[in-house]
């Protein structure tokens, strides 16, 4: 997939790692650039956001630069995706969650579920499938909230820089494919 012409990864070194930048095919950055087509931010769920990252996020507000928040560190400690999203909503913007993390029997992150179409991405089995009825019911409130946000900001809210998806990412592959799809949306603008 083609990458946006000018995009960069921001965040504390505990989240915005050279490995993540390399996998996504973007550069690490420490200063805002108003010419960016996409600003990618990374937040470690265990360590949160530092003030510099928060300030950088808000520096793009006036430019309506599309932004995406990657939540990392989900396999490192006690904080989970939901906790990280609550923090991000408090200090950044009303980020949205188009995907939720699914865990295997041992509690380890193993996949994602799309709140748009209830598709499960099972990274352990390397397959996509429709979620079973029990899982659909379990995530129904999250789905309703996300679809309401999507309706309020419009289908192209992300591309217009007013809808900010938060995506769970566990390297080397959980969530990476989802992030690359968002990167591709910017190239089509």
N, C-alpha and C positions, 0 to 999 in steps of 0.2 A: 504494500500500500504506500502511496505517496504521502510524504510528510508535509506539514505546512512549511512554507518557505522560510519563515522566521519564527521559531518557537524556542522556549527555554524552560529548564527545570529549576525551580526555586525551593528553598527550604533548608532547615537545619541539617547538618551533615549526618545526623542519625536517621534521616528519612530520604533526603535528596542525595543519593549516593552515586558515585561514578558508574557503578553497575546498572542502576536503574536508568540513568541517562543513556548509557550505551544500548541497553535493551530497547529503549524507546526511540533511539536515533536522534536525540536532541542534546544540546549542550547544557552544562550547569551554568547558572548565572547568579550573580550577587547584587546586581543593580537593575532597576527597572529600565526598560527600553520602550518608548511609546510606539515604536515601529513593529513590535511583536504582533504576529497574527494570532498567537496562542501563548498564554502563560500557564505553565503546568506547575502546580505546587504540590509538595509532598509533606505529609505530617506523620510522624511516628506516633501511633496510638498510645504508647507507653510514656513518651516524654512530652507530648503535646506540641504546641507552637511557641517559638520564641518571638520576642517583640519585633525583631528585624523582619521575620517572615510575615507577621501581621501587617507591618508597615508597607512592605513590598506589595502584598495583596491589595491593600487599599490604594496604593499609588496608581493602579490600573483602573480605578473607578471612573475617572473622568473620560477615559479613552474608550470605554465599553469594550475592552479587550476580552475576548472569550477566555475563561479560566476554568480549570478543572483541578480538583483536589484529590490527590492519591493518598489513601490511608494505608500506611505500612506498619510493620511491627506487630501485626495481629497474631503472630505465632510466638511472641517473645514474653508475654506476661499476662497480667490480670485484666488490663483494659481491652475492651472489644470494639468492634466497628461502631456500634450504637453509641458507646461512651465518647468515642472520638468525634462522631458527627455532632453530638450535643455541644462539645467544646468548640468545634468549628463554627457552628451556628451562633454561638455566643460572641465570638471574637472576630469572625470574618464576615460572613453573609449567611443568608438562608440557603445553605447548600441543600441539594436534593439527592436522594438515594435511589437511583434507578435499579440498583442491584443490592442484594443482601448476601451475606456470607452463609454458607451451609457447612456443617461440621460432620465428620465421620463419627463412627461409634465411640472412638476414643476421645472425641472432643477437638480434634485437630481440624483446622480449616481444610476443606476438600473441594469446594465448589461454590458457585454463585447461582442465585435465582434472579431472573429478570422480572421486575415488577410490571413491565409492560405486557408481556405475553406469557408469563409463567413458565418460561423455558429454563431448564436447569442445565448449567454447564458443569459437568462432573469431570474435574481435572484428573482424578485418580483413574477413572475408567476411560478417559479421553473420549467422552461422548456428550452429546446434547440430547435432551429428552424433555417431554412435557412433564411438569410436576404432578405428583399424585394429588388426589383430592384433599387429603389431610394437610399437605404442605400448602396448597393454595388457600385453604381456610386459615392456616396459621399466619400467613403473611398478608391476609386480606386488608387489614387496617393500614399497613404500610403501603400497600398497592393503592388503596383509595387516596391516601395522603399524597403519594407521588403523582398520581393521575390528576388530582386537583391542582397541584403545583404546575404540572405540565400544561394544563388547560389555561391557567392564569397567565403564564409567561409565553405561551404559544409554542408550537412544534419546533420553531427555529430559535427559541430563546437562548439556547447554548451558543449557537453561531452568532447571535446578536449581542452576546456579552451580558445577558441579564439573567441567565439560568446557569447555576454552577453545580455540576454533578460531582459527587464525592464517590470515588470508586475504591473498593478494597483491593489492595495489591499485595501479594505474597510471592516474592521471587523464588524460583525463576519464572513461574508461569501464571499463577492464579491472578486473574484480572488484567494481565498484560494485553490479551486479545481485545478486551473491552476498551481499554484505553486507546489502543491503536485504531479502533473504529471511530472513536471521538476525534482523534487526530485527523482521520480521513475526512470527517465532516467539514473541517476547516478548509481543506484543500479544494473542496467543491464550491466554496463561496464565490 
